[in-house]
Amino acid sequence: MKSLLRLSVLLAIFLFAPQVSHGQFLKKLTKKAKAKIEQEAENRSEKRVNDKIDEEFDKAEDAIDGKEKDSTAKGSEQKGNQSGSTENGTETSDSQRQKGPNVVWSKFDFIPGDTVIFEDGPSIDEENGEFPSRWDLVKGQVEIANIDGENVMMFIDGNPTIVPYLKNSKEDYLPEVFTIEFDFYKPVNGNRISVSLFDDKNQKDAPSAMYMDIGSGRVAEKLAGVNGEMPGIDHTNSDDARWIHISIAFTKGKLKVYMDDTRLINIPHYSGNPSGLTLQAYWADLGEDKAFYFKNIRIAKGGVKYYDRVLSEGKIIVNGIKFDVNKATLKAESMGPINKIFQLMQKQPDLNFSVEGHTDSDGSETSNMTLSKARGKTVMDKLIEMGIAPNRLKSDGFGESKPIDNNSTPEGKANNRRVEFVKF
């Protein structure tokens, strides 16, 4: 995708560069890039090939601007970067940079809220073909379906629109610091979804709100009282069919929106007042294989910075580190909190952590104990892989034995499924 974005930029430059023979330049550039891709693909990973494409496009951009790169300066710059700072502002050693680290979503800086106030998987107890019990219908048709062994919400027909089913839904149920996360499946040639930061059934008179369109090759935000759109980054393709992870963070007027590992919207001072949540899929049609699917919806209340928590409580409780069901395999979106812990430990060299896993009460006590220990070790191993010295970390797990919330609600269970970083 990065290469495609670069190609779009280059094409725009060509249109305004009359001194260059457009056809000849494009033909040579395409031929050269293709040759390099084919050559590198045989013995290098996909990442290395993409890096090579980026390098060739960088050269082309410089040539168009009339700039010649000094190979000596470039070599010196690369050498300096081997032991310099990363884009996250963290120091890395030569050996660490040569090693990798092989971290998915390494630049993902989204941190989920501390306390879950709404959570829906949907549950395995939901009956297939029925309307999801934790939601209310605004219009259209939505049903529970099972895909690859897990329940999802299937948006079927008629611009289906739903809102969380909450007792206080007529009031502002979003705190001034909150996060929202969910996964949705965009079908081939599907239109788009809309995410509204107000309850479209119970808060129709919301004085100031916002909604975002996601899909059809773009992301756009629309603010109440403002005409027009503010386009984000092209990140989807109308021909793609895939699961997409959306993350929204709001902190006292500061709004950020992420699609997978890319931050698309960053508003430092948003004057509106988000008050609820509405999910809508445009022109969903099961008969034309254009049904949309949603899962893993979570609204959480935000909290204190990690370092402040360590100083005041001696530990950091994180429920944003997620794993595959009944496994110790990290999900990609877990890298936001893990990256923050990594940066904190680099800035505080005397800070050591015991990484401790905890589960809810589903399943047997024995299996939960085993699972929690494995999850604690997985997170510890990831931090070591990223460059933290092994003697600064240890791991453990306590299963369901130390709940911090009740296990009778989805939200309580979500809060109990956590990883704690305890100072030692």
Secondary structure, 3 states (H helix, E strand, C coil): CHHHHHHHHHHHHHHCCCCCCHHHHHHHHHHHHHHHHHHHHCCCCHHHHHHHHHHHHHHHHHHHCCCCCCHHHHHHHHHHHCCCECCCCCECCHHHHHHCCCCCCCCCCCCCCCEEEEEECCCCCCCCCCCCCCEEEEEEEEEEEEECCEEEEEEEEEEEEEEECCCCCCCCCCCCEEEEEEEEEECCCCCEEEEECCCCCCCCCCCCCEEEEEECCEEEEEECCCCCCEECCCCCCCCCCEEEEEEEEEECCEEEEEECCEEEEEECCCCCCCCCCEEEECCCEHHHCECEEEEEEEEEECCCCHHHHHHHHCEEEECCCCECCCCCCECHHHHHHHHHHHHHHHHCCCCCEEEEEECCCCCCHHHHHHHHHHHHHHHHHHHHHHCCCHHHEEEEECCCCCCCCCCCCHHHHHHHCEEEEEEC
